[in-house]
Amino acid sequence: MTDDVKFDPVQRRQLFQFCLYGFLKSQQFFEPFLILAFLEKGFSFAAIGLLVGFRSICVNVLEIPSGAMADVWGRRRTMVASMLAYMASFIIFAMAGEYWAFFPAMLFFAIGEAFRTGTHKAIIFHWLTREGRKDEKARVYGLTRSWSKQGSAINCIIAAVVVISTGNYRWVFLATLVPYFANLINISLYPKYLDGEKEARQRKRVGKTLANGLSLAFNKRKLRDLILENVCFEGFFAVTKDFLQPTIKAIAISMPVLLAWSGEVRTAMLVAIVYMILNQFSSIASRQSHKAVAVAGGEVRLARVLWFGGCLLYLLMGAGFVLGIGTVSVAGFVLLALAFNIWKPVFVSRFHDQADQDSAATTLSIANQGKTLSVAVLAPLLGYAVDCAAGQGGSESIELNALWPVAVAGGVAAILGLLINVRGRRAS
């Protein structure tokens, strides 16, 4: 479980709980089919983008104060509240029928996201600091993230089985309640000291913690540049990756094999295969990200390599869309996911090096603010652009060549991120 990192039995047990959290969190059985479920209901890409944008706006509004709340009231308790909000959203997703009904589902999902992002990372880093292993943060976070991606790989198989056996997307939302309830129990069993030192929390105030975190993030140039880099990488990737599902559907429907099966069954099978490969690669990338740092000669240099790679991969994806070669575009998506899962542990480590320990959850939440804000703006705009490119065919019969705006948007973001990285290097 721990590669060449040595832990005593107590540490191994706690690390297992962290890894189990990531594994169970990734059992979102609806995730590989969410966009397809919306398309089945007749929603356009612009309408889907509005839902995604609404969720991101809600996360944006809640995320920074939720990070401050976690620092003041207790991070473990905040994580419990996150799991409960997620479970409420899954129930609403399963029961919703009309378009407007999905907005409350997105709201509760956003509450879960806001209470979770930054908070669990802060818990891990607090534990590492307490155990005298602060220098291993990139490696340990990469390990826990690899468990998350292994969970996502298994998630795809279970999700496909549920969709094929029931023929109804609503059951993947209801099935997700089971692993999230198990994770609720897992987090409840974390040691109480992971809430943060009680005396220190009692001396804090949410407003003051929030103000200190905001001041640090906006006045420290290295933190600002890191936030902007993450907007370009994670924010744009978060939107563009959703178009993998219609890409797979377009390939599955045009496949000259397995014609005895319906297009929905072929799509579910191909989604499971592609997402399983994607998440296996992502797991390996997260687990070995610390080795990539060593090979590249440092975290900043590795980030620059990833930016160059991102530019090339968005170009590859775009070529696949324009030429109508879906496998090429899917390969671009998969390799981008691999790059992202090398990026994520390295970014978190770089950010934590610049942040203040007492407001770690707050500053990490501020970093996620930039990502979610970019998603809120980009998702409906990119959805509208794809709708326009699709023309009269509409979202139900989307063709690969209508998805070219996805690659263009990602390519522009990669170039901007590379420029920010180079500027930061010169300034240091």
Buried (B, 14 or more C-beta within 10 A) or exposed (E): EBEEBEBEEEBBEBBBBBBBBBBBBBBBBBBBBBBBBBBEBEBBBBBBBBBBBBBBBBBBBBBBBBBBBBBBBBBBBBBBBBBBBBBBBBBBBBEBEEBEEBBBBBBBBBBBBBBBBBBBBBBBBBBBEEBEBBEBBBBBBBBBBBBBBBBBBBBBBBBBBBBBEEEEBBBBBBBBBEBBBBBBEBBEEBEEEBBBEEEEBEEBEBEEBBBBBBEBBEEBEBBBBBBBBBBBBBBBBBBBBBBBBBBBBBBBBEBEEEEEBEEBBBBBBBBBBBBBBBBBBBBBBBBBBBEBBEEBEEBBBBBBBBBEBBBEBBBBBBBBBBEEBBEBBBBBBBBBBBBBBBBBBBBBBBBBBBBEEBBBBBBBBBBBBBBBBBBBBBBBBBBBBBBEBBEEEBBEEBBBBBBBBBBBBBBBBBBBBBBBBEEBEEEE
